[in-house]
Amino acid sequence: MSTEGRITNAPRLRHRDNLARAVRRVRSGRPIGLWRALLSSATRPLRFAAVGGAAALVQLALLVLLKRFGMGAIPANVGAYLLSAQLNFLLSNHFIWRDRWSRGATAGDLLRRWIAFHGSIAGTFLFSQAVFIAARVALPDVFASAFGLGCAAIANFLIQDRLTFQRIPESRPGPIAPLPIERREPPAPRERRSA
């Protein structure tokens, strides 16, 4: 192979090595570069806003769709909210607070989080609906709903960050261990006396 061939192939080999290292990092679960920054705890509020924005857009689209099918504004908004909440939970668990999940988590942990998530949004749901109903007097339904969502967002973040998505430990204590049983040596066989 000529010297020129080696020079032109060197960048390709370097690129292939860098790509292989990046693939190994991703497979090992270690985020890289921008992805690492995006998943840091400092950017959690940004992830929360992005997920909340996506869920809000889904809710607003569902509201418009349900109203077009003849549903009243208030039931349509409630239905849209409940459906978008499922998307919000999945993205919250796996994207916003993904660092608080562990390999030791169980289906029971996921269920507890799901219940806690829905409990936490129940109060802010009522708050959001009260704002929606009050704002409908002056605003179109979509804007009134968006205003209610915005007002509830701060309360949602605080509740979910502090209570709902607490860190799940990597290992847990097992069931209560039984008390240790003392092992006794069986008595030595007695010698029989002959008579």
N, C-alpha and C positions, 0 to 999 in steps of 0.2 A: 504494500500500500504506500502511496506517495505521501510526502510530508503535507502537501496541500489537503489530501483527503483527511488526514488526522486533524488538521486545524478546523476544517469545516464540520467534521463530526463531533468535535469536542463540545460545542454548545448543545447539540442534540443530546449527547450523553449526560451532560450536566442537568439539562431540563428533565430528562427521564429519571435521573437520580432524585432531583427535587420533587418530582411528581410522586415517585415511589415513597419518599419520606412522608410527604403530605398524606398519602393514602394510608400508610401505617399509622400516622397520628390520628386520623379520623377513625380508623378501625379500632384503635386502642381507646377511643372515647375522649381523647384530649382535643379540645377545640383549637383551631389555629387562627392567628391573626385577627382579622375583623370579626370573625365568628366568636373568638374568645372575648373580645371587647363587648360584643353584643350580648353575650351571656353572663357578663359580670354582674355582681350585685349592684354596682353603681348605676347600671342602665335598666334596672328593674322597673322604675317608673315609666321609662320610655316603652318598654315591652308591654307594660300594663296599658298604657295609652294606645299602643298599636292594636293590641288584642281587643280592648274595649271599643276602639274605633271600628274594627272589623265586625265585632258583634253588633254594634249599633247600626252599621250599614245593613247588615243582614236583617236586623229587626225592622228598620225603616222600609226596606224592600218588601219584607213580608207584610208589613202594615198596608202598604199600597196595594199589594197583590190581594190580600184578604178583603180589603175594602172594594176592590174591583169585582170580586166574586159576590158582593152584596152583603158582607158582614158589616155590622155597625162598628163605628170607630173605636169605642171602648173595648168591646170583646176582641176586635181585631188587634188592638194594641197589646192586650193581655196575652193573646195567643202568640203573637210575634215575639213578645218578650220571653215567654217560656221556651220557645224553640231556640231563640238565639242564646239563651242561658246555657244550653247543653254544649254548643260550640264554645262558648266562653269558658266553661269548666275544663273542657279538654285542652284548650290552648293555655289556660292558666296553669294547669297541672304539668303539662309537658313542655311549656315554653317559658312562661313568666317565672315560675317557682321550680323549675326542673332541678336545680341544685339542692332542693330540700327533699327530693325523692331518693330512695336508696335501693340497692340491689336486694336488701333484706325485706323490702316492703311486700305486703301480701294483698290479696284481693280485698280482705277486710279493711286494710289501710285505705285502699282506693274508695271503698264504699263509705268509710267514715269521712273521708275528705269530701266526697260527693254530697253526703248529708249535711256536713258542716257548711259547704259552699252554698247549698240551697237555703240553709237556715240563715246564713249571713246575708244573702241577697233578698230574703223575704222582707226584712225591715226596709231595706233600701228600695225594694220593689214598691212597697206601699208609699214610701216617700216620693218615688218617681211618678207613680200614678196620681198622687195628690197634686204634684206640680203640673202634670199633663192636663188633668181636669181643670185646674185653675187657669192654666195658660191658654186653653182652647178658647176662652172668651175673647182673647186678643190676637191669637196666632192661628195659622192653619195647623191642622192635626199633625203633620210631619214635623213642623218646627216646634210645636208644643211638646211632642214626644222627645225630640232631640234635646230640648231644654231640660226636661225631666231626667233624661239620661246623664246629662252633664252635671246636674246638681247632685246626683247620687254617686258619681264616680269617685269623689274624694273619700266618702264614707266607705265605699266598697274596698278601695285600696287599703285603707287602714285596718279594717276588719280582717280582710283576707291575709294581709301581710303578717299581722300579729297573732291571729287565731286559727284561721282555716288551714293555711299552708305552712304549718310548723314543720321543722325538720323531722324526718323519720330516721331513727337511729339505724346504723348499719347492722348492728347485732342487738338482739334482745335477750333478756334473761329467759331461760327456758322455764318449763313448768317447775313447780316446787319439787325439789329433790327429796326422795324419801330419806328418813332418818337412817344413819348408818347402823347396820346390824352387827353386833359383835359376833365374831366367829369363835365358836368354842371348839376346841379340839375334842373329838369323841374320847370318852374315857378309855384308858388302856385296858385291854382285856385282862381280867383277873386270872391269876393262876389258880388252877384247881389243886386243892390238896388231896392227895390220895390218902385213903384211910387204911 
